[in-house]
């Protein structure tokens, strides 16, 4: 696990509260002892579900916390997916998510040098959803969540990381490599 992922997971775990948790996109980096959901059978999730093709097979208001790390950028319709998160969260439920920040300070500097942001959405003939389909920054992730009814409580980042080392930790969230958000239903 790289430095960026370690810091992101640690910060997300700090934001998780109590209650029934649904962790989406577990891969090999499971954060909680909650129910897991993923579209990759080999990860052995509790719930096998492709958020690009189907609704979450769970009743309305069935979880206290939804944790979705590095998921939305792989979705065709992030609004539809976040509506699903809202639907399955209990009243006053918590959504914790992370997305790569296309407008991170490192990406801004790369763009000045004529390079595209690391990991940005690019045309692809790959029919899987392994690549990024949508790019996010602090403004558009905030607008998406608020439009769908979430009250943003925390927006932070994992800092500025280069060559596998954290070089700046206490920075504006909009400069960080990954945006980490906690919203309340």
N, C-alpha and C positions, 0 to 999 in steps of 0.2 A: 504494500500500500504506500503510495507516495505522500509526501509532506502535505500537499494541498488537500488530499482526501482525508488524512488523519485530522487535520485542523478543522475541516468542514464537519466531519462526523462528531468530533468532540463538542463543537459549538452547537450543533443541532441537538445532541443529547442533553446539553445544559438547558435547552428550552422545553424539553418534553416534561409534561406534568404527570399527574396521576390519572388512572382510569383505563378503560379498554382502548388499546392502541392498534391501529392498522398501519403497518409499515409497507410502503409501496416502493418497488424497485430495489429489492434487497441485495441482489447480486451475491457477492461473498462477504459483504460488509454489514451484516445485520447489527442494528443499533439497540433494539429493545427485545423484550420477551413477548411482544404483542403478536398479533396475527400478521402474517406476511402475504403480500400480493406481488406477483411478477408475471410477465408474459413468457418467461423462459423456463420451460419445464425442468431443465437440468439444475436449476437453482433450488428445486424442491420447495416452492412456496406453498403456504397453506391454501391460497387461492390462486389458481391459474387464470389470468384475465389479461387480454390485450386492450388497453384503454383506448387505442385508436379504432377499435372495432366493436366494442361492447361496453355495456354498463357494468359497474361493480356489482357482483352478485351478492348484495347485502341489502337488508332492509333500511328504510329511512331512519335517520337518527339512531344508528346502531353503534357508533364509536364516539369516545370522548376526545380522542386525538388521532389525527391523520398525519403521518410523517412521509414526505415524498422528496427524496433526495435525488437531484439530477434527473428528473423525469419530464417536466413540462417541455423542455427544448426538443424532445423526441416525439412530441404529439402533433398530429395534424391540426387539431382544434383545441388549443389550451383552454378556451372558454368552456367548452363542453366538459372537459376533464375536471376543471375546477368546480363546475356546477355539480358534478358527481361527488366531489369531496364535500361540498356544502350539504348535499342531500343526505349523505351517510353520517355526518357529524350531528351529535346531539346539540340541543340548545346550549349556547355558551361553550361549545366544543372548540378545540384548538387545531389549527392547521400549521404545521411547520414544514417549510419547503426550502429547497436550495435550487438555484439555477446559475449557470455560468454567466458572468457579467461581460457582455460584449464591449461595454464601455469602461473596462478596468483601466487603470493607469498604464499598465504594460501594453494593453491592446491599443490605447490611444497613441503611445509612443511608436508602436509598430506601424500604425496607420500613417504617422508622419513620415515614416521611412518607406512608404508605398506598399506595406504588407497588410494583408487582411488579418482581422483579429483571430487569435488562436481558437480553433474549434467552432468558428462561426458557421451558420447555415450556408451550405453551398449546393449547387446543382449536383445531382447524383443519379446514376442509373441503378443504384442499389435499392431494391424494393423493401429491404428491412428498415427498421426504424433505429438502427444503430447510430446513424449520423444525426446531426442536429437539423431540425426542420424549421425551428423558430429561434430567433435571437431575443435575449432579454437584457434590459438594463433596469436601474432602480425605478425610473419613471414608469415604464410600461408594465412591470410586474406589480407595482403598487396600484396602477389604474385598473389592471385586470382584476385583482383581488377585491378592491373597493367596489368596482362595478357589480361584482357578483355577491356583495353583501358582507364581506369580511372587514373587520376593523383591525387595522395594522397596529400591532403592539410593539414589535421590534423589527428593525432591519439592520443587519450587521453584515460583516464579511469575514472571510478567512485571512484577510490581509493581502500584502503584496509578496508574492513568492516568485523567485526566479532561480533557475538552475537547481531546483529542489530545496531551496533554503528560504525560510521566512525572513524577509529583509525589513518589512515594516508591518507592525501589528495594529497599532492604534491610528487608524486612518478613517476618513469618511467612507461609509459603506460603498458609495458610488465609485470609489477607486479600486476596491478589492476584486480579486480574481473570481470569487463566487459570492453571490448574494444569498443571505440566509434570512428568512422571513418567518415571523410568527404572527398569525392573524387569528382573531376570535370571531366565531359565528355570532 
